[in-house]
Amino acid sequence: MRDIRTGDTGIAAGVRAELIVGGMSCGACAARIERRLNKLDGVTASVNYATGRAYFSSVGGREPAELIGVIESCGYSAASPAPEPGDTAPDPAARALGRRLAICVPLTVAVIVLAMVPAAQFSGWPWVSLVLAAPVAVWGAWPLHQAAWTGLGHGTATMDTLVSMAVAASFGSSVYTLFTSGGSGMSMRMSLGSTFGLAGSHPLFLDVAAGVPAAVLAGRYLEARARARSGAALTALAGLGAKTVAVLRDGTEQRVAVDTLGVGEQFVVRPGEKIATDGIIVEGSSAVDASLVTGESMPAEVGPGDEVTGATLNMSGRLVVRATRVGADTLLAQITRLVGAAQGTKASAQRLADRIAAIFVPCVISLAVVTLGFWLGAGLPGTAAGGAAVAVLVVACPCALGLATPTALLAAVGRGAELGILVKSARAFEAARHVRVVVFDKTGTLTTGTMRLHTITMAAGTTEEEVLRLAGAVEDASEHPIGQAIAREAAARSGRLLPVTGFTPLPGAGVRGVVDGRTVTVGRPELFAGLTVPVPLRRAADGAGNAGQTAVLAGWDDAVRAVLVVADTLRPGSAGAVARIQRLGLATALLTGDSERTAHAVAAQLKIPERCVYARVRPEEKAEKIRQLQGEGYAVAMVGDGVNAAAALAQADLGMAAGSGTDAAIGAADLTLVNGDPNTIAEALLLARATLRVIRGNLVWAFGYNVIAIPAAALGYLNPLFAGIAMAASSLIVTANSLQLRRFGRRRAALAPASTAGDGAQ
């Protein structure tokens, strides 16, 4: 049992330990285990069917073996998780189901063709159908039979029980009929005017015996695949940090595994390398890109005495860092735990079929027994009474219930992929209906995350061409993102940059070099101390600062010649995307690690209310901010792309990640926007809402069908063969209803008035 205590940081509070639970087939299984665990004194547990795990906020001092024993006593398996979240081994349950499906589906199709197509019924076809159906009804459905038997051994009945009984009854009655009749007189023709039996024929239900388990296994396979992907966020986070580090020991550098680094040891970080762990700079100066972890769009200038965070990128300059936190205590590890904790607290999609399974299954079984007894008591032959009982089991088999969600998911996922939307699970569809606030991470989501030269303001007598020619040449030798933005623009306009000599980086301030015989300086105002900055340049620099942009001065010949303004830029369509979401009647908010000035400047361009802007928010605080909004009664959708947003994406009711973002963000999110186009956010919400409507319609039909069909079967108006056809028809109707999602298109009709949006996120 993995202990994920939070220590003194307060991060990932609530989840203390976890266990992997195997053998669950529906939400009712998870609820049953949860009830048993919470009956133990001092134990507070939550069992998540979607992730296949039991999460404990309190274990009451009990050992893992005791908790595992309680779960096993319920008829399920349990084990401690792998020691590292980066375990990428494929889910064995999904692999096993995939193998069964690969064998069962072709056999099932052949059986159904033989049963339903008279032209395919050659001499001896019933025996061929038996040979084809037997592996599916016995081996293919074995997990269902096994689960049903285990449940009965513990005094419970689940959907597996009903499926197993229906398959066994259909297959058993078919075998009996086939052998007692010698294979003669088999027919698909039935007498609708006769209450019981067929008109002079012997019914076979091998198509039911094969089709039911194949359909149920297909649904289970889709669910197993979704559960296997639930750990993708933790896997991506675990792989983000550095794997090796150049540690200083005995005065020399030694390249060692990062997990051997101890607190207090010093290590070297060269340009382009990740900082191995959290620490304090002892020697050197550089620009550190922390955008993946903190959300800061601008690299931070650091020097001796400054703190740095593990997994951030050293852009320039050699650093010597003293480790202050290692292993599980680092900020990256804390974010990883936070993602795991947020995923653990999510309630899995409680489908209506699972919620009433505890009542539905025993009632159907009891009704089948009552039907058998009633008709026997009424003097009907055993075959007729047994046929009515089998019809009850067959017609009530929850094939349509099992298809209600997976078929809608398949159609929605396919259509979503065409629109640039990848959907992870049904949870996204259920959550989308209740979303009231859409919270945006800034860098990389609404903005490009890339610095670009916006404007150049020149002093009198200086041309823009001259500024770019000289400043661009000097900055071309710099590794700093601001310098690279200036150099790119200069190269794009002139096509070739002049050579620079005597290049000197000025850490934390700027650069200097000789270009075309002139000593050119580009950087912060302090580099030009003693020189007069012309009023137009000063106003341009102040205006850039007020707009959340970065202004650098350029000068030569003992004079300040220009102000160059560099900033992250809005993604094309960001403003329109925010406006469209607001027209849907949803509030919008901005959550970023960037400065107040920059955040409010971006929000003003996007027309996001000032009161809904949260700036200088650290990664561990982002998830807390989402929790605060949820605590105020808002269902929250979070849109982000970086590691810094991963925990918030996991905490949100609906997480949406840009496809250009990090694996950690994509893994933690419920939806991925493949092309990163902000306009697809509203489209994703509309698709999710449409899918949920279809799923609910499917469930209403599936249950409504049972309300009508089960009494008809019990009264003898449905023989088992017709019951099988009715069951298949209900599945086809559910499938056809789901396929309408393939026609889902971009909705450009009038949406909710904008006046209803924007006031939710205080």
Secondary structure by P-SEA (a helix, b strand, c coil): ccccccccccccccccbbbbbcccccaaaaaaaaaaaaacccbbbbbbccccbbbbcccccccaaaaaaaaaaacbbbbbcccccccccccaaaaaaaaaaaaaaaaaaaaaaaaccccccccaaaaaaaaaacccccccaaaaaaaaaaaaaaccccaaaaaaaaaaaaaaaaaaaaaaacccccccccccccccccccbbbbccccccaaaaaaaaaaaaaaaaaaacaaaaaaaaacccccccccccccccccccccccccbbbbbccccccccccccccbbbbbbccccccccbbbbbcccccccccccccccbbbbbbcccccccaaaaaaaaaaaaaaaccccccccccccccaaaaaaaaaaaaaaaaaaacccaaaaaaaaaaaaaaacccccccccaaaaaaaaaaaaaacbbbccaaaaaaaaaccbbbbbccccccccccccccccccccccaaaaaaaaaaaacccccaaaaaaaaaaaaacccccccccccccccccbbbbccccccccccccccccccccaaaaaaaaaaaaacbbbbbbbccccccbbbbbbbbcccaaaaaaaaaaaacbbbbbbccccaaaaaaaaaaaccccccccccccaaaaaaaaaaaaaaccbbbbbbccccaaaaaaaccbbbbbccccaaaaaacccccccccccaaaaaaaaaaaaaaaaaaaaaaaaaaaacaaaaaaaccccaaaaaaaaaaaaaaaaaaaaccccccccccccccccccccccc
